Amino acid sequence: MAGYGGYGIMGLVFSILWIVILVIVIAAIVRWARHGHIGRGGRYWRDSDALDILKERYAKGELTKEEFETMKKDIGA
C-alpha cells in the first residue's frame, strides 16, 4: 500500500475526478436556479428578457412605436 487510501495513484486521480464532477454539477444547479430555464440557443432566459430586448430595439430605432406596442401586447407585457 502506497498511500492515498490504499489505492495508489489511481485512487488520488479518481478522488480528484469526483470532486471536479461535483463542483460542475453544483455550479450548473446554481446557474439554473438563478436564471430559470434554458431557452433557445442554450441561453438562459428570464421572464423579463423579452421585454428588455423589445425596449432595447425600440430605443435603437429598429422598431416603430406601433410595432413596439403590438409586440409588447403579443408577449403579454
Biopython code that builds the backbone (N, CA, C, O; Angstrom):
import numpy as np
from Bio.PDB.StructureBuilder import StructureBuilder

atoms = [
    (1, "MET", "N", (0.837, -1.166, 0.000)),
    (1, "MET", "CA", (0.000, 0.000, 0.000)),
    (1, "MET", "C", (0.888, 1.237, 0.000)),
    (1, "MET", "O", (1.742, 1.425, 0.866)),
    (2, "ALA", "N", (0.649, 2.072, -1.010)),
    (2, "ALA", "CA", (1.498, 3.238, -1.195)),
    (2, "ALA", "C", (0.836, 4.527, -0.733)),
    (2, "ALA", "O", (1.344, 5.606, -1.038)),
    (3, "GLY", "N", (-0.251, 4.461, -0.028)),
    (3, "GLY", "CA", (-0.930, 5.678, 0.423)),
    (3, "GLY", "C", (-2.183, 5.942, -0.396)),
    (3, "GLY", "O", (-2.648, 5.066, -1.125)),
    (4, "TYR", "N", (-2.726, 7.137, -0.278)),
    (4, "TYR", "CA", (-3.935, 7.543, -0.997)),
    (4, "TYR", "C", (-5.075, 6.566, -0.739)),
    (4, "TYR", "O", (-5.768, 6.166, -1.675)),
    (5, "GLY", "N", (-5.273, 6.189, 0.475)),
    (5, "GLY", "CA", (-6.370, 5.297, 0.840)),
    (5, "GLY", "C", (-6.130, 3.861, 0.430)),
    (5, "GLY", "O", (-7.083, 3.083, 0.374)),
    (6, "GLY", "N", (-4.923, 3.483, 0.146)),
    (6, "GLY", "CA", (-4.620, 2.110, -0.197)),
    (6, "GLY", "C", (-4.838, 1.790, -1.668)),
    (6, "GLY", "O", (-4.690, 0.633, -2.062)),
    (7, "TYR", "N", (-5.182, 2.762, -2.487)),
    (7, "TYR", "CA", (-5.460, 2.503, -3.901)),
    (7, "TYR", "C", (-4.402, 3.093, -4.826)),
    (7, "TYR", "O", (-4.562, 3.057, -6.046)),
    (8, "GLY", "N", (-3.349, 3.624, -4.277)),
    (8, "GLY", "CA", (-2.268, 4.147, -5.088)),
    (8, "GLY", "C", (-2.648, 5.442, -5.790)),
    (8, "GLY", "O", (-3.555, 6.156, -5.364)),
    (9, "ILE", "N", (-1.946, 5.724, -6.857)),
    (9, "ILE", "CA", (-2.142, 6.971, -7.589)),
    (9, "ILE", "C", (-3.520, 7.018, -8.258)),
    (9, "ILE", "O", (-4.085, 8.099, -8.424)),
    (10, "MET", "N", (-4.062, 5.872, -8.638)),
    (10, "MET", "CA", (-5.387, 5.855, -9.271)),
    (10, "MET", "C", (-6.472, 6.295, -8.295)),
    (10, "MET", "O", (-7.457, 6.909, -8.705)),
    (11, "GLY", "N", (-6.306, 5.996, -7.029)),
    (11, "GLY", "CA", (-7.251, 6.463, -6.018)),
    (11, "GLY", "C", (-7.255, 7.973, -5.927)),
    (11, "GLY", "O", (-8.311, 8.587, -5.775)),
    (12, "LEU", "N", (-6.086, 8.573, -6.018)),
    (12, "LEU", "CA", (-5.976, 10.028, -5.996)),
    (12, "LEU", "C", (-6.625, 10.635, -7.241)),
    (12, "LEU", "O", (-7.350, 11.625, -7.147)),
    (13, "VAL", "N", (-6.362, 10.040, -8.403)),
    (13, "VAL", "CA", (-6.940, 10.539, -9.652)),
    (13, "VAL", "C", (-8.466, 10.480, -9.609)),
    (13, "VAL", "O", (-9.127, 11.452, -9.974)),
    (14, "PHE", "N", (-9.029, 9.370, -9.176)),
    (14, "PHE", "CA", (-10.478, 9.240, -9.106)),
    (14, "PHE", "C", (-11.087, 10.166, -8.057)),
    (14, "PHE", "O", (-12.191, 10.673, -8.252)),
    (15, "SER", "N", (-10.391, 10.389, -6.960)),
    (15, "SER", "CA", (-10.881, 11.326, -5.954)),
    (15, "SER", "C", (-10.967, 12.738, -6.520)),
    (15, "SER", "O", (-11.963, 13.432, -6.313)),
    (16, "ILE", "N", (-9.948, 13.159, -7.220)),
    (16, "ILE", "CA", (-9.951, 14.481, -7.846)),
    (16, "ILE", "C", (-11.037, 14.562, -8.904)),
    (16, "ILE", "O", (-11.715, 15.583, -9.015)),
    (17, "LEU", "N", (-11.212, 13.508, -9.681)),
    (17, "LEU", "CA", (-12.249, 13.488, -10.712)),
    (17, "LEU", "C", (-13.634, 13.654, -10.096)),
    (17, "LEU", "O", (-14.449, 14.412, -10.623)),
    (18, "TRP", "N", (-13.918, 12.968, -9.004)),
    (18, "TRP", "CA", (-15.221, 13.092, -8.345)),
    (18, "TRP", "C", (-15.443, 14.498, -7.809)),
    (18, "TRP", "O", (-16.557, 15.017, -7.881)),
    (19, "ILE", "N", (-14.410, 15.115, -7.278)),
    (19, "ILE", "CA", (-14.539, 16.486, -6.776)),
    (19, "ILE", "C", (-14.854, 17.443, -7.920)),
    (19, "ILE", "O", (-15.710, 18.317, -7.777)),
    (20, "VAL", "N", (-14.170, 17.287, -9.055)),
    (20, "VAL", "CA", (-14.422, 18.141, -10.218)),
    (20, "VAL", "C", (-15.857, 17.963, -10.713)),
    (20, "VAL", "O", (-16.537, 18.949, -11.001)),
    (21, "ILE", "N", (-16.320, 16.730, -10.814)),
    (21, "ILE", "CA", (-17.694, 16.462, -11.263)),
    (21, "ILE", "C", (-18.694, 17.087, -10.295)),
    (21, "ILE", "O", (-19.677, 17.688, -10.730)),
    (22, "LEU", "N", (-18.463, 16.958, -9.014)),
    (22, "LEU", "CA", (-19.357, 17.525, -8.009)),
    (22, "LEU", "C", (-19.426, 19.051, -8.128)),
    (22, "LEU", "O", (-20.511, 19.625, -8.039)),
    (23, "VAL", "N", (-18.300, 19.701, -8.326)),
    (23, "VAL", "CA", (-18.268, 21.161, -8.478)),
    (23, "VAL", "C", (-19.039, 21.583, -9.728)),
    (23, "VAL", "O", (-19.781, 22.564, -9.687)),
    (24, "ILE", "N", (-18.877, 20.866, -10.828)),
    (24, "ILE", "CA", (-19.582, 21.190, -12.069)),
    (24, "ILE", "C", (-21.088, 21.038, -11.891)),
    (24, "ILE", "O", (-21.855, 21.889, -12.341)),
    (25, "VAL", "N", (-21.512, 19.972, -11.246)),
    (25, "VAL", "CA", (-22.945, 19.750, -11.031)),
    (25, "VAL", "C", (-23.532, 20.839, -10.135)),
    (25, "VAL", "O", (-24.610, 21.357, -10.427)),
    (26, "ILE", "N", (-22.856, 21.187, -9.073)),
    (26, "ILE", "CA", (-23.347, 22.233, -8.174)),
    (26, "ILE", "C", (-23.414, 23.570, -8.902)),
    (26, "ILE", "O", (-24.384, 24.308, -8.734)),
    (27, "ALA", "N", (-22.407, 23.897, -9.704)),
    (27, "ALA", "CA", (-22.415, 25.150, -10.459)),
    (27, "ALA", "C", (-23.573, 25.185, -11.452)),
    (27, "ALA", "O", (-24.199, 26.230, -11.632)),
    (28, "ALA", "N", (-23.863, 24.068, -12.093)),
    (28, "ALA", "CA", (-24.975, 24.015, -13.049)),
    (28, "ALA", "C", (-26.309, 24.202, -12.343)),
    (28, "ALA", "O", (-27.180, 24.906, -12.855)),
    (29, "ILE", "N", (-26.484, 23.593, -11.189)),
    (29, "ILE", "CA", (-27.733, 23.737, -10.430)),
    (29, "ILE", "C", (-27.919, 25.183, -9.979)),
    (29, "ILE", "O", (-29.019, 25.725, -10.081)),
    (30, "VAL", "N", (-26.866, 25.804, -9.487)),
    (30, "VAL", "CA", (-26.954, 27.196, -9.040)),
    (30, "VAL", "C", (-27.292, 28.108, -10.215)),
    (30, "VAL", "O", (-28.134, 28.997, -10.093)),
    (31, "ARG", "N", (-26.642, 27.890, -11.339)),
    (31, "ARG", "CA", (-26.907, 28.720, -12.522)),
    (31, "ARG", "C", (-28.349, 28.531, -13.005)),
    (31, "ARG", "O", (-29.014, 29.504, -13.360)),
    (32, "TRP", "N", (-28.827, 27.310, -13.021)),
    (32, "TRP", "CA", (-30.199, 27.033, -13.452)),
    (32, "TRP", "C", (-31.195, 27.698, -12.504)),
    (32, "TRP", "O", (-32.173, 28.299, -12.949)),
    (33, "ALA", "N", (-30.951, 27.591, -11.205)),
    (33, "ALA", "CA", (-31.859, 28.165, -10.215)),
    (33, "ALA", "C", (-31.863, 29.689, -10.276)),
    (33, "ALA", "O", (-32.891, 30.322, -10.039)),
    (34, "ARG", "N", (-30.725, 30.269, -10.591)),
    (34, "ARG", "CA", (-30.622, 31.718, -10.625)),
    (34, "ARG", "C", (-31.264, 32.314, -11.870)),
    (34, "ARG", "O", (-31.846, 33.396, -11.801)),
    (35, "HIS", "N", (-31.171, 31.644, -12.984)),
    (35, "HIS", "CA", (-31.603, 32.214, -14.253)),
    (35, "HIS", "C", (-32.877, 31.615, -14.825)),
    (35, "HIS", "O", (-33.385, 32.133, -15.819)),
    (36, "GLY", "N", (-33.394, 30.597, -14.271)),
    (36, "GLY", "CA", (-34.599, 29.982, -14.821)),
    (36, "GLY", "C", (-34.241, 28.873, -15.788)),
    (36, "GLY", "O", (-33.181, 28.257, -15.678)),
    (37, "HIS", "N", (-35.129, 28.622, -16.735)),
    (37, "HIS", "CA", (-34.938, 27.506, -17.643)),
    (37, "HIS", "C", (-34.075, 27.920, -18.832)),
    (37, "HIS", "O", (-33.834, 29.106, -19.058)),
    (38, "ILE", "N", (-33.618, 26.932, -19.582)),
    (38, "ILE", "CA", (-32.780, 27.184, -20.754)),
    (38, "ILE", "C", (-33.681, 27.480, -21.936)),
    (38, "ILE", "O", (-34.605, 26.719, -22.222)),
    (39, "GLY", "N", (-33.423, 28.570, -22.619)),
    (39, "GLY", "CA", (-34.203, 28.958, -23.791)),
    (39, "GLY", "C", (-33.536, 28.496, -25.077)),
    (39, "GLY", "O", (-32.604, 27.693, -25.056)),
    (40, "ARG", "N", (-34.025, 29.012, -26.191)),
    (40, "ARG", "CA", (-33.454, 28.640, -27.477)),
    (40, "ARG", "C", (-31.999, 29.070, -27.553)),
    (40, "ARG", "O", (-31.619, 30.104, -27.003)),
    (41, "GLY", "N", (-31.197, 28.283, -28.225)),
    (41, "GLY", "CA", (-29.787, 28.600, -28.386)),
    (41, "GLY", "C", (-28.963, 28.351, -27.143)),
    (41, "GLY", "O", (-27.798, 28.743, -27.089)),
    (42, "GLY", "N", (-29.544, 27.706, -26.140)),
    (42, "GLY", "CA", (-28.802, 27.410, -24.924)),
    (42, "GLY", "C", (-28.671, 28.597, -23.984)),
    (42, "GLY", "O", (-28.041, 28.485, -22.933)),
    (43, "ARG", "N", (-29.259, 29.738, -24.348)),
    (43, "ARG", "CA", (-29.167, 30.912, -23.490)),
    (43, "ARG", "C", (-30.192, 30.806, -22.379)),
    (43, "ARG", "O", (-31.296, 30.302, -22.583)),
    (44, "TYR", "N", (-29.821, 31.284, -21.208)),
    (44, "TYR", "CA", (-30.750, 31.288, -20.096)),
    (44, "TYR", "C", (-31.683, 32.479, -20.226)),
    (44, "TYR", "O", (-31.234, 33.607, -20.428)),
    (45, "TRP", "N", (-32.983, 32.228, -20.111)),
    (45, "TRP", "CA", (-33.984, 33.281, -20.260)),
    (45, "TRP", "C", (-34.720, 33.487, -18.950)),
    (45, "TRP", "O", (-35.030, 32.531, -18.239)),
    (46, "ARG", "N", (-34.991, 34.721, -18.645)),
    (46, "ARG", "CA", (-35.887, 35.083, -17.556)),
    (46, "ARG", "C", (-37.135, 35.662, -18.191)),
    (46, "ARG", "O", (-37.141, 35.964, -19.384)),
    (47, "ASP", "N", (-38.183, 35.819, -17.415)),
    (47, "ASP", "CA", (-39.441, 36.337, -17.937)),
    (47, "ASP", "C", (-39.300, 37.739, -18.496)),
    (47, "ASP", "O", (-39.976, 38.076, -19.467)),
    (48, "SER", "N", (-38.447, 38.563, -17.917)),
    (48, "SER", "CA", (-38.343, 39.946, -18.339)),
    (48, "SER", "C", (-37.418, 40.145, -19.542)),
    (48, "SER", "O", (-37.354, 41.250, -20.081)),
    (49, "ASP", "N", (-36.709, 39.115, -19.972)),
    (49, "ASP", "CA", (-35.762, 39.271, -21.075)),
    (49, "ASP", "C", (-36.430, 39.726, -22.367)),
    (49, "ASP", "O", (-35.885, 40.579, -23.067)),
    (50, "ALA", "N", (-37.579, 39.185, -22.693)),
    (50, "ALA", "CA", (-38.239, 39.532, -23.953)),
    (50, "ALA", "C", (-38.603, 41.008, -23.970)),
    (50, "ALA", "O", (-38.406, 41.682, -24.981)),
    (51, "LEU", "N", (-39.125, 41.513, -22.875)),
    (51, "LEU", "CA", (-39.488, 42.925, -22.804)),
    (51, "LEU", "C", (-38.247, 43.807, -22.838)),
    (51, "LEU", "O", (-38.251, 44.863, -23.472)),
    (52, "ASP", "N", (-37.189, 43.381, -22.162)),
    (52, "ASP", "CA", (-35.937, 44.145, -22.182)),
    (52, "ASP", "C", (-35.376, 44.245, -23.599)),
    (52, "ASP", "O", (-34.928, 45.312, -24.017)),
    (53, "ILE", "N", (-35.401, 43.147, -24.329)),
    (53, "ILE", "CA", (-34.911, 43.137, -25.710)),
    (53, "ILE", "C", (-35.787, 44.030, -26.571)),
    (53, "ILE", "O", (-35.280, 44.772, -27.412)),
    (54, "LEU", "N", (-37.073, 43.965, -26.373)),
    (54, "LEU", "CA", (-38.009, 44.785, -27.138)),
    (54, "LEU", "C", (-37.753, 46.274, -26.875)),
    (54, "LEU", "O", (-37.717, 47.073, -27.812)),
    (55, "LYS", "N", (-37.579, 46.642, -25.615)),
    (55, "LYS", "CA", (-37.287, 48.038, -25.277)),
    (55, "LYS", "C", (-35.973, 48.501, -25.891)),
    (55, "LYS", "O", (-35.864, 49.629, -26.371)),
    (56, "GLU", "N", (-34.985, 47.627, -25.872)),
    (56, "GLU", "CA", (-33.684, 47.968, -26.447)),
    (56, "GLU", "C", (-33.795, 48.205, -27.953)),
    (56, "GLU", "O", (-33.220, 49.157, -28.479)),
    (57, "ARG", "N", (-34.528, 47.345, -28.635)),
    (57, "ARG", "CA", (-34.716, 47.509, -30.090)),
    (57, "ARG", "C", (-35.479, 48.791, -30.404)),
    (57, "ARG", "O", (-35.173, 49.463, -31.389)),
    (58, "TYR", "N", (-36.460, 49.137, -29.588)),
    (58, "TYR", "CA", (-37.220, 50.368, -29.783)),
    (58, "TYR", "C", (-36.309, 51.581, -29.562)),
    (58, "TYR", "O", (-36.366, 52.553, -30.315)),
    (59, "ALA", "N", (-35.473, 51.517, -28.529)),
    (59, "ALA", "CA", (-34.555, 52.614, -28.235)),
    (59, "ALA", "C", (-33.529, 52.813, -29.353)),
    (59, "ALA", "O", (-33.114, 53.940, -29.623)),
    (60, "LYS", "N", (-33.126, 51.732, -29.996)),
    (60, "LYS", "CA", (-32.169, 51.823, -31.098)),
    (60, "LYS", "C", (-32.811, 52.325, -32.386)),
    (60, "LYS", "O", (-32.117, 52.670, -33.343)),
    (61, "GLY", "N", (-34.144, 52.363, -32.403)),
    (61, "GLY", "CA", (-34.840, 52.815, -33.600)),
    (61, "GLY", "C", (-35.135, 51.708, -34.595)),
    (61, "GLY", "O", (-35.504, 51.981, -35.737)),
    (62, "GLU", "N", (-34.977, 50.477, -34.179)),
    (62, "GLU", "CA", (-35.243, 49.340, -35.060)),
    (62, "GLU", "C", (-36.741, 49.091, -35.218)),
    (62, "GLU", "O", (-37.169, 48.457, -36.182)),
    (63, "LEU", "N", (-37.543, 49.593, -34.267)),
    (63, "LEU", "CA", (-38.992, 49.384, -34.287)),
    (63, "LEU", "C", (-39.703, 50.732, -34.239)),
    (63, "LEU", "O", (-39.232, 51.675, -33.604)),
    (64, "THR", "N", (-40.835, 50.805, -34.913)),
    (64, "THR", "CA", (-41.688, 51.980, -34.772)),
    (64, "THR", "C", (-42.510, 51.833, -33.494)),
    (64, "THR", "O", (-42.544, 50.760, -32.891)),
    (65, "LYS", "N", (-43.169, 52.913, -33.086)),
    (65, "LYS", "CA", (-43.989, 52.855, -31.879)),
    (65, "LYS", "C", (-45.116, 51.839, -32.026)),
    (65, "LYS", "O", (-45.446, 51.131, -31.074)),
    (66, "GLU", "N", (-45.705, 51.767, -33.219)),
    (66, "GLU", "CA", (-46.792, 50.811, -33.451)),
    (66, "GLU", "C", (-46.288, 49.368, -33.354)),
    (66, "GLU", "O", (-46.935, 48.516, -32.746)),
    (67, "GLU", "N", (-45.114, 49.105, -33.966)),
    (67, "GLU", "CA", (-44.540, 47.754, -33.881)),
    (67, "GLU", "C", (-44.220, 47.398, -32.429)),
    (67, "GLU", "O", (-44.480, 46.284, -31.975)),
    (68, "PHE", "N", (-43.647, 48.376, -31.710)),
    (68, "PHE", "CA", (-43.302, 48.151, -30.303)),
    (68, "PHE", "C", (-44.542, 47.789, -29.491)),
    (68, "PHE", "O", (-44.538, 46.808, -28.747)),
    (69, "GLU", "N", (-45.603, 48.585, -29.637)),
    (69, "GLU", "CA", (-46.840, 48.345, -28.871)),
    (69, "GLU", "C", (-47.464, 46.994, -29.232)),
    (69, "GLU", "O", (-47.949, 46.280, -28.355)),
    (70, "THR", "N", (-47.451, 46.645, -30.519)),
    (70, "THR", "CA", (-48.022, 45.366, -30.957)),
    (70, "THR", "C", (-47.236, 44.189, -30.373)),
    (70, "THR", "O", (-47.822, 43.239, -29.854)),
    (71, "MET", "N", (-45.917, 44.262, -30.463)),
    (71, "MET", "CA", (-45.082, 43.180, -29.940)),
    (71, "MET", "C", (-45.170, 43.106, -28.415)),
    (71, "MET", "O", (-45.151, 42.017, -27.842)),
    (72, "LYS", "N", (-45.266, 44.254, -27.766)),
    (72, "LYS", "CA", (-45.382, 44.262, -26.316)),
    (72, "LYS", "C", (-46.673, 43.566, -25.889)),
    (72, "LYS", "O", (-46.687, 42.817, -24.912)),
    (73, "LYS", "N", (-47.745, 43.814, -26.618)),
    (73, "LYS", "CA", (-49.013, 43.164, -26.301)),
    (73, "LYS", "C", (-48.917, 41.656, -26.581)),
    (73, "LYS", "O", (-49.476, 40.846, -25.840)),
    (74, "ASP", "N", (-48.207, 41.289, -27.651)),
    (74, "ASP", "CA", (-48.061, 39.872, -28.001)),
    (74, "ASP", "C", (-47.345, 39.072, -26.923)),
    (74, "ASP", "O", (-47.687, 37.915, -26.675)),
    (75, "ILE", "N", (-46.348, 39.686, -26.275)),
    (75, "ILE", "CA", (-45.607, 38.947, -25.234)),
    (75, "ILE", "C", (-46.296, 39.027, -23.886)),
    (75, "ILE", "O", (-45.859, 38.404, -22.919)),
    (76, "GLY", "N", (-47.372, 39.792, -23.822)),
    (76, "GLY", "CA", (-48.146, 39.846, -22.586)),
    (76, "GLY", "C", (-47.594, 40.779, -21.544)),
    (76, "GLY", "O", (-47.851, 40.605, -20.353)),
    (77, "ALA", "N", (-46.842, 41.765, -21.970)),
    (77, "ALA", "CA", (-46.265, 42.716, -21.005)),
    (77, "ALA", "C", (-47.111, 43.969, -20.913)),
    (77, "ALA", "O", (-46.784, 44.881, -20.154)),
]
sb = StructureBuilder()
sb.init_structure("model")
sb.init_model(0)
sb.init_chain("A")
sb.init_seg("    ")
for serial, (resi, resn, name, xyz) in enumerate(atoms, 1):
    if name == "N":
        sb.init_residue(resn, " ", resi, " ")
    sb.init_atom(name, np.array(xyz, "f"), 0.0, 1.0, " ", f" {name:<3s}", serial, name[0])
structure = sb.get_structure()
